[in-house]
């Protein structure tokens, strides 16, 4: 290998063994609990911020269409919506306002709210989950690191080391939920 190619490979971004990470997660008791809750829910809310909000928004669209519309998903993915709610309150409370804006359209017993937080310390998700608890809405957290600050019903820890790996694994787990619900993710033809 010439020195230019060797330098390119030495600068390759580290992702870890994502396939092994996902397999370990899917074989865990926590994942089984999340999958069962997902399968039994009609409404799936997905939240995050930054890159994780993009992951949540993408997952929401794909979960709806890939389950043949058997799951109704919602996500505060609009920058207009999120910045309006942030302006009306603050960053730690904006998701609470978002939930209040849709709460009347939800069957609480058939709703699952999934938060994605790489750090496990997202105050906005913590406050959202506290609000959801008032209505009896089940909550699940997908996080790179164990969370001691977010009260949730289910926690899936990915043990990833970087934000980019955490976001990629979280997106892959969204597709795994679809697959575990008995639906197929399309292949590229």
N, C-alpha and C positions, 0 to 999 in steps of 0.2 A: 504494500500500500504506500503510495507516495505521501510526502509530508503534508501536502495541502489537505488530502482526504483524511489523514490521521488527525489533523488539527480540527477538521469539521466534526469528526466523531467524538473527539475529546470534549467538544463544546456542546454536545447533545444534551438537551434538557432531560433531567431524570424524572421518570414517572413511576418507577417501581414496577413490580409485576402486577399489573391491574387485573389480569384474569384470575390470578391466585387470590388477590384481595377480594374480588367479587365472589369467588367460590367460597371462601371462608365465611363471608357475611351471609350468603344464602344458606349455608349449612348451620347457621346459629339459631338458637331458640328465639332470640329477639326478632330475627328476620321472619321466622315462622309466624310469630305473633302479628307482625306488621302485614305480612301477606294475607293472613286470615282476616284481619280487620279491613284491609283493602278490598278483598273479595266480597265481604259482607256489606260494604258501603256503596251507596248510590251516588253520593256527592263527595268529590275529592277536591279539597283546597290545597294549593301548593304555594309556599312563600319562601322567601329568602331575600337577600339584598346583594347589590353588586353582581358579580358573576353568578352567584347562586339564585338571584331573582331571574336572570336570563335562563338558567337551567330549569327553574320552577315553571316559568312561562312556556318554555318549549315542551316540558313534560306534560303540562296541562293540555296543550293542543294535541299531542300525540296520544295521550291516554284516552281522550275522548274518541278520536277517530279510529285508533287501533283496537278499541274494545267494541267497535261497531255501535258506538253511542250508548253503550250500556252504563257508562260512567259519565256523570255530568261533572265537569271540572271547572274550577275557577282559580284565578291568580291575579294579584294586583300588578300585572306586568306593564301597564301603561305608565310612562313617565309623567304624563299629564295628571293621571289619577294620584300617583304616589306623591308627586311634588305638591299637589293641591292639599292633600291630607297632611303632609309634613308642614306646609305653611299654616294650616289651620290649627295644628297642635305643636308637635315636635317630632324629632326622629324616633324617639322611644315609644311614641303613642300612635304613630300614623297607621299601623296595621290594625289597631283596635278600632279606629274610625272606619277603616276599610271593611272590617267584619261587620260593624254596625250598619253599614250601608247595604249589606246583602242578607243580614240575619233573618229577615222575614221570609225569604225565599227558600230557607233550608229546613229539611227534616232533620232535627238535631241527632236523633238516634241513628240515622243512616248517613251521617257526615263524618268524614275523617279529614283532619287538617294535618298536612305534612310540612314541617319546617326543615329547611336545609341551612345549616350553619357550620362553616368549616371550623370555627373556633369553639363553638358550643357556648359562647358568651353573648349572643346577640340580644340586647335588651328589648328591641322591638318584637322579636319572636317570643321572648319571655312574657312580655305584657299581653301579646295576642293570645297566647296559650292560657294565661290567667283569665282573660275575658271569655275564651271558649269554654273553659271549665264551668263558668256560671250557667251556661246553657246545656251542659252535659255533652258537649262535642268532644269526641275522642281526638287526642293529639299524638303525633309521632314526630320524632326528631331524627334526621339523618345528619350526623356530625363526624368530623374527622377525629375530634377529641372528646372524651367523656365530658358531659356537661353537669356542672354542679349548680348552675344558676338558672336553668330553664326547667320548670316543672312540666313534665310530660307523662303521658301514659305509656309510650313505647319509645325506646331509644336504640338506634342502630349506630354503632360506632365503626367507622371505616378504618381507623388507625392509619390514615394517609398522612404524609409528612409535609405536603405543600398544598397551597390553595389550588393550583392548577390540577393536581392529582385528585384532590377532594371533589372539585367540581365535575371532573370527568367521571369519576366513580359514581357520584350522585346521579348524573344523567343516565349512566348505564343501569343503575338500580331502578330507575323509573321504567325502563324497558323490561327489566326483570319482573317488576310488578305486573305489567301487561302479560308477559309470558306465563307467570304463575297464576294468572286469572284464566288461562286457557286460550289466549289469543296469540296470533303470530305476528311478529315484527317482520315487515317485508324485506326481501333481499333485493339487491341491485341487479337488474338484468342487463 
